[in-house]
Amino acid sequence: MPELSAITSAFGDALTLHSIMVILGGVLLGYLVGVIPGLNRSVAIAIAIPLTFYMSAYAAIAFLIGLSKGTAAGSAVSAILLNTPGEPSSAATCLDGYPMASNGQPRKALKVGLLASVIGDLLSTLLLIVVVIPFASIALKFGPYELAAILIFALVFIAGMAGGSFLKGMAAGGMGVILGTVGLDPETGAMRFTFGYAELMEGVPILPLVIGTLALSEMFVQLEAYRRNKGGHSIHLANNPNDDLTFKEFKSTLPTIFKSTGVGAFVGALPGLGPSVGSFMAYGLAKRGAKDPDSFGKGNPNGIAAAEAADNAVIPASYIPLFGLGIPGSVSAALLVGAFMIHGIQVGPLMLRDHPQMLFTIFAGMIVASLIMLAIGWYGLRLFAKVTDVPQNIVIPVVIFLCLAGIQVQGYGTFGLLTVFGFAIFGYFLKKHDYSFVTFLVAFIVTPMLEMNLRQAVILSGGEISILLQRPIALVFVVATALLVIHLLWSSYRQYRQRRQTTA
């Protein structure tokens, strides 16, 4: 079987010294970023993308995936020791992690979180490998009708699920679509929304957009928060003989870890929900099914295990729609699409046909990253605990410098700096007014693909909508999109009426 030989060869490539060093660097950097409160996965990937320009395509993606995995695991350290999650999704870890650490067991809490993170991540990665290959094989048979219908459904679904307001989600998606159409029209060659700037003829440059809206805008928000909050009390690791995880204690958390991994994988496979939904959903289910639910929130290791297993399971599962259909299901997945684009690779089902060796090598690299994450987290426990002491007045200026340096090093010049500051201000207001970042970024990324497939569908059908009767898959998604819009609008109206009645 050619696929079997490709998979065997992929593991050989992923286990080379160069590959292991690249993944190790990504996981280590991700761990450090995750430990520092205020920095998150999206900011780290946005800043790191310029570092991958001179890497091979596989090395770049492996580095960024390792970074993403490491950030998710590292954020539990600050959640447990500072009661300040490095990632929003680690907020559920604070509920039992910080009380357990406060009770003199910080090392045990950190080890429970690490093992749950690694198991959740590894099992979800294996699920990704099993599911995405047959999924992509089926998707290769889709025509422009099916792809256009699926992309429209995905955008509406993400707009409804990624934020608190469907209308705000649609507005954010609309802004992403508008920016995605900037540049030369692929069919007529006419210039669209370039305003006379030659730099926009090939479209809005993705790197300034990503760094501005995600990384630099986040630093503006952190600067504002720094003036109000000076951080919580840090718990340090001490030589306490009772502060160690026994095999019996770890074994008692395994059922929770396995259940929470399933919850996280399910949530991750649905575009737009994100790890925060997965971790809190898993925590709630673990608490509801526990024999002693009152112990949750007071240092129960199953609370830590549930939150961390689900949080880390979401990330690999969010790559199922990415590699299967080319639809990024999260901000970090959308950033990976940008990295693929920079290296001239179209992510999605075509990778199985055009770049099968790279696809399988990426999967093998993800497994290697999970194992490296365990080693780094286990042996670097004390070191990462000390990183939580780094003050924000050092972190914020360093990150801002890295943002601007990344733009300048890639040769964007003055236009790039103006663009990144413009998107930073834009991203700041998106955050302040609770507009969905996921919807905005995913819409920007998929708009060229949506436009191409929609135009092909219109040309092939001659503008006749009755063609959908001959394309049942496309028809199902069109009907599902219409029903979803009606449901979300009705839900928004009910929420509006409830707010009016509450304020009346």
C-alpha positions, -999 to +999 in steps of 0.1 A: +000+000+000+015+034-010-002+051+020+015+026+044+049+032+029+043+070+031+034+068+067+065+046+075+087+071+057+070+100+074+079+087+109+115+083+097+115+119+086+099+131+118+125+113+139+156+128+123+177+150+145+168+182+125+131+175+128+133+167+166+153+199+172+128+220+153+099+205+172+118+208+205+124+245+199+087+251+191+074+232+222+100+249+245+092+284+232+055+276+235+059+264+271+077+296+280+050+318+263+022+298+279+037+302+314+038+340+311+003+355+319-010+378+291+007+359+263-014+333+245-012+308+217-024+331+189+001+359+199+029+334+200+022+319+166+017+354+150+051+365+163+068+333+154+056+331+117+084+355+105+109+331+121+097+303+097+103+322+065+137+306+060+127+271+071+114+243+049+076+240+047+076+210+070+100+225+095+079+257+096+046+238+102+062+214+127+077+243+146+044+262+148+024+231+158+049+224+185+046+260+196+008+257+197+010+224+218+035+238+242+016+270+248-015+250+258+003+229+283+024+258+297-006+280+304-016+256+332+016+265+351+005+302+357-031+290+362-020+268+391+007+289+407-007+324+401-044+318+397-039+337+364-043+316+333-018+321+304-046+311+280-084+319+285-090+282+281-069+275+313-093+295+334-111+262+343-078+249+355-076+277+381-108+265+398-090+235+413-053+241+404-048+271+426-066+258+457-046+226+454-013+245+452-024+268+480-029+237+502+008+228+499+006+206+468+017+227+438+040+201+424+013+175+424-012+199+408+014+207+380+020+170+373-017+161+371-021+190+347+009+180+326-001+143+323-037+151+315-025+176+289-002+151+272-027+122+272-055+145+259-032+159+232-018+125+221-052+107+219-067+137+200-037+136+176-043+099+169-080+106+163-070+133+138-048+109+119-075+082+118-103+105+108-088+131+084-073+107+058-107+091+048-124+125+053-100+142+029-104+113+004-141+119+003-137+157+001-115+153-030-146+142-048-165+174-040-170+200-068-174+238-066-210+235-056-203+214-025-172+234-015-190+268-018-220+255+002-197+240+029-176+272+032-207+294+036-222+270+062-188+270+081-187+308+082-223+311+095-217+284+120-185+300+133-202+334+135-229+319+156-208+299+179-175+318+183-189+348+201-217+360+223-236+378+196-245+363+162-249+397+146-215+408+159-201+375+146-216+382+111-202+417+112-167+404+120-170+378+092-182+405+068-151+426+076-129+396+070-146+389+036-142+425+025-105+425+034-102+391+017-113+405-016-087+433-017-063+431-047-066+420-083-098+403-094-087+367-103-111+367-133-110+402-148-078+416-134-096+447-121-082+463-089-104+461-059-101+483-028-064+490-035-069+528-033-039+533-056-014+513-034+007+489-054+014+470-022-022+459-021-024+445-056-017+410-043-041+415-014-038+426+022-005+411+034-013+384+059+017+389+082+010+425+092-027+417+095-021+387+118+006+404+140-014+437+142-048+422+150-036+395+173-003+402+189+001+440+190-035+447+198-032+422+227-003+441+241-024+473+240-051+454+260-024+441+284-010+476+289-044+488+299-049+459+323-015+463+338-025+497+351-054+481+370-040+448+381-005+441+394-009+403+393-016+377+419+005+360+446+029+334+431+032+300+448+067+286+448+077+249+447+091+236+480+106+203+491+074+188+506+074+150+509+036+150+505+037+171+474+043+143+449+019+125+426+017+087+432+007+062+406-025+054+425-036+091+425-028+094+388-047+062+380-078+076+398-078+105+373-076+084+341-114+079+336-118+117+339-090+123+314-104+098+288-139+113+291-126+149+289-104+141+259-136+129+241-154+161+250-124+182+238-120+163+206-157+167+198-156+205+205-124+209+185-138+192+154-167+218+154-153+250+139-154+281+161-162+267+195-126+268+208-107+253+237-124+275+264-158+258+256-142+224+257-124+229+290-154+243+308-177+217+293-155+189+304-150+204+339-188+207+343-194+171+332-166+158+355-181+177+385-216+165+377-205+129+374-183+129+405-192+111+437-181+142+457-190+172+435-186+195+465-148+189+465-145+206+431-132+241+434-113+231+466-083+213+450-098+181+434-072+167+410-100+155+387-110+191+381-075+199+369-074+167+348-107+174+332-099+210+322-064+202+309-072+170+290-101+188+271-081+220+266-053+201+249-075+177+230-093+206+212-061+217+194-054+186+173-091+180+167-095+215+153-072+204+125-097+179+112-117+205+092-085+222+083-068+192+067-100+176+056-118+206+040-093+235+042-115+252+067-097+265+098-117+258+130-098+281+153-075+312+153-044+290+156-056+268+127-062+299+106-027+311+113-013+278+101-032+284+069-012+316+066+020+297+072+011+272+045+003+300+021+037+317+027+054+284+017+032+280-014+010+251-002-027+250-003-040+233+029-070+210+027-079+178+010-056+185-020-026+179+004-035+142+004-032+141-033-004+166-040+017+164-008+009+131+010+044+127+023+043+161+040+009+155+054+019+122+070+052+137+083+033+165+100+011+140+117+041+120+128+057+153+140+026+160+161+030+127+179+067+135+185+057+169+198+034+153+224+062+132+237+086+161+238+060+181+256+059+155+284+097+155+288+100+192+288+071+197+312+083+170+336+120+179+339+115+217+335+089+220+362+109+241+386+123+263+358+089+271+343+076+279+378+102+306+381+092+321+347+059+332+363+078+358+383+087+378+351+069+411+354+046+425+327+065+457+324+093+436+309+071+412+289+050+438+271+079+459+256+098+428+245+067+415+227+060+448+210+096+450+198+094+414+184+062+424+165+077+454+148+111+436+142+092+407+125+076+431+101+108+450+093+130+418+089+106+406+062+110+438+042+076+453+045+091+487+052+071+518+061+039+505+045+042+473+067+046+493+099+017+515+091-004+485+082+005+466+114-004+497+136-036+502+117-046+466+123-035+468+159-059+496+165-086+477+146-079+446+167-080+466+199-115+478+192-126+443+182-115+430+216-130+459+235-164+455+219-164+417+219-163+410+181-153+375+172-117+373+162-121+337+150-149+347+125-129+377+112-097+357+107-113+326+092-134+347+068-103+366+057-084+333+051-112+314+032-126+342+011-103+336-019-113+299-019-150+307-014-149+333-042-133+309-066-157+280-059-187+303-059-178+318-093-171+283-108-205+271-095-223+301-110-205+296-144-211+259-145-248+262-136-254+291-158-269+309-128-297+282-124-304+275-088-322+243-097-288+227-103-288+221-065-315+194-070-288+174-088-262+181-061-277+166-029-247+173-007-246+210-017-284+212-012-281+198+023-256+224+033-276+253+017-307+242+036-287+237+068-273+272+064-307+287+060-321+269+091-290+279+111-294+315+102-331+315+112-323+297+145-294+321+154-315+352+145-344+339+167-320+332+195-305+367+192-340+382+192-349+363+224-317+374+241-325+410+231-360+407+246-347+392+279-322+421+282-350+446+276-372+429+303-343+428+327-335+465+323-371+476+323 
